[in-house]
Amino acid sequence: MATLSPGHPREPEPLDDKELRGLNVVRRFGAVGSLFLALGSLGAGAAPVINPVQEIPVLRLFTRIPMVSLAMGLAGMAIIVLSWLLLGRFAQPARRRLATQGQLARTIALWCAPLLFIPPLFSRDVYSYLAQSEIVARGMDPYSLGPAEALGVSDPLTSGVSNMWRETPAPYGPLLLRLGGWLAPLSSGNIVTGVLLQRGLALIGVILIIWALPRLAKRFGVQPATALWLGAANPLLIFHFVAGAHNDALAIGLMVAGLEVGLQRMPVRFKNDEPPPLAKGELLYIGLGVALITLGVAVKLNAILALPFFTVMVARRWHGRIKDLVTAAVPMALLFGVVLVAVCYGTGLGFGWVGALGTPGLVRSWISPTSELAALGGVLGIALGLGNHTNAMVPILGALGYLVAGAVTVKFLWDSFKWRYRPIIGLGVSLGAVMVLHVALQPWYLLWAIIPLAAAAGTSRFRIAATIVTAVLPFLLPTTGSTFEGRGFVLPFAWAAAGVVTLLGLFVVHRLSPLLLSRPSPEHSVPA
């Protein structure tokens, strides 16, 4: 199979018996964490207003002990994150022996399985998806009507939507809402069934990510095990794409799958080499790749950044001249336009979603640098006697953030075209800039950058930075998706109990496999 990498990654040796035992211990430890999180979600998840768990014998007990449920959920989160860090021991590219793709994929499946049939966690966004999908199913326009106006305030689907989104139109692409509109009649208004169906859409994205990541990694000289560990086994993905059922999963899955399909028949070319002849089926696969990426755009607009970087890959496959860039860009842009128009009009929803793209910006996330700068400006204004101008500064700093992100994207596009970076690295950095500088930054937004970078960034500095971010960000949102305002005592007590449980779990892990908490020995590594 043709690749675009400067060389295939080396073939690692299989794990020895002690390492296999350690891997199995890590798997079971992570599975215990998932079970804790699943049980905790029954009383500390983002449950619907009319919670069906309250009607189930035994399980309804969790709804009556919310602090215990929260402690279980937090302990589950901590155990999963620690399990992921321990799993990383078997995915370090410098190691002589590595876990296989199959071993990692089975581990991911085991950790995700308990979270497939639980209430949503960390966010109530899935209820917005349900309400907007019902609007589509009833033949109304989700881009001009909010759930309250279209369905009525008393509708159970509307009641599950967060207050600030009940009056706002849908900001999502037409493909997602049309899929949701087709699924809506299957649930017949049952919120539990609706949540499970929406999670099914997110799982399609997760499966595409698991399929595409190791294949892309091979193309770019990165160990597939490392890419799977960092991108697909990532706790942010497990928490927010599986448990949270966010539609970003489907958009990212289509994006990376499109890149992999588009590169399948593209032959190797190094800088200054003569371009190889056109391979059989190469243009067809490039077209299929563009079409898949376009479908990702029709779910969430962020995927559109993959198209210019994919165009650069195609241009570099020839002579890498401006002429080649234009020759690649024009037909790819035309195909993108044709597919997008077909999706917009084929779904019957048109282009109304473009006018609603600013809806997510109504939220100001406290972890967003742009939002925090606006708040700091407001505080300084009050201190200087100029008044609180936070509301005025948010759109200004938001626009500046987009300008900076645009400048970063242009720079990395040009540098990628000039062979200074791999285009997929430029894509990851550009998506990271767009997400970090968004006023509504959420933890799962960082997966837009981490997943493509996991496939191509082989440097230890990136892996260390991504590992730190992944280990910290999940704990910035409670499992309920709420703030516990007025009940600040809840979180400290829950965290104390979760800490005790987690430490006990680590003690058991150490007894079962001391290898996991020991320093790697030199013989496990590949000589420099």
Secondary structure, DSSP 8 states (H G I E B T S, - for coil): ----SSS-----B---HHHHHHHHHHHHHHHHHHHHHHHHHHHHS---SS-GGGGSTTTTHHHH-HHHHHHHHHHHHHHHHHHHHHHGGGS-TTBSB---HHHHHHHHHHHHGGGTTS---S--HHHHHHHHHHHHHTT--TTT--HHHHH-TTSHHHHTS-GGGTTS---S-HHHHHHHHHHHHHHTT-HHHHHHHHHHHHHHHHHHHHHHHHHHHHHTT--HHHHIIIIIS-HHIIIIIIIS--THHHHHHHHHHHHHHHHTT-----TTS------TTHHHHHHHHHHHHHHHHTT-GGGGGHHHHHHHHHHHHTT--HHHHHHHHHHHHHHHHHHHHHHHHHTT-TTHHHHTTTGGGGS--TT-HHHHHHHHHHHHHHHTTS---HHHHHHHHHHHHHHHHHHHHHHHHHHHHTTSS-HHHHHHHHHHHHHHTSTT--GGGGHHHHHHHHTT---HHHHHHHHHHHHHGGGGS-TTSS--TT-TTHHHHHHHHHHHHHHHHHHHHHHH-GGGGS---GGGB---
